[in-house]
Amino acid sequence: QTPEDAFSGLVACYDALTSRYLYSGGAYECGMFYLDCMTDNGGHFNWNGWMPGYDICNGTATPSCSFSRLVWQAAYEAIKRCNALIANVDNIEGLDAATAKLYKAEAKFMRSDLYHFMAMGFHDVPYITAPQSITEADTEKTDRATIINGVISEFTEIINDLPVDAESGRITKGAAMARLARVYLYEGQWDKAADLYKQVIALGKYELFNDYSTLFTPAN
């Protein structure tokens, strides 16, 4: 109901990304950063039954795979929060239009990021872009091509609504451009991806880290 509530809603969207099965998981949970752990690259082909994803590693996954369920639940919890913010932030009394537009852009980035991830892993999934009631909860799957087109459209829409610079941890214009470029890479649209990456470089805000061996240490 207040601008503070709107900001809390945005924080809740970011918070949902910290699920162990999305962006903050370790090797035992296999969040997005650790999916290679379920391949020969991770050397975890000898995982046993207590580790989520072991059945994917061993090629024995079934529809009851716990890892798939946990990722699905975490992603749709985050998507639900984003949908709620996008649908309601314009109605917050006392929140200026520019801030509301920024909050929506950040939430749309998160939602499209997750839908691309889900389309990569599950192919066709329910493409829900508005809050649902209990009676609407049984949702049919949407074909992957429609989801990807929606993701591309939404990333394209929000790029210029995001700042070049933002406080640490918040989404920027460069992040949206790079994320859209990644979608194009997965879709084999090389020229579009290259053009966007060149635009990211032209922002003058990013450079390659000078010592890869220390990139993932606590200090960095």
TABEL-V715844 format. One record per run of one state. SS is the DSSP state (H for helix, E for strand, C for the rest). FROM is the first residue (numbers start at 1). TO is the last residue. Records with the same first field share a line. If there is no record, write none. Layout:
SS: FROM-TO + FROM-TO
This chain:
C: 1-2 + 17-31 + 39-39 + 43-53 + 58-65 + 92-96 + 123-124 + 126-133 + 137-141 + 143-143 + 162-172 + 187-189 + 203-211 + 215-220
H: 3-16 + 32-38 + 40-42 + 54-57 + 66-91 + 97-122 + 134-136 + 144-161 + 173-186 + 190-202 + 212-214
E: 125-125 + 142-142
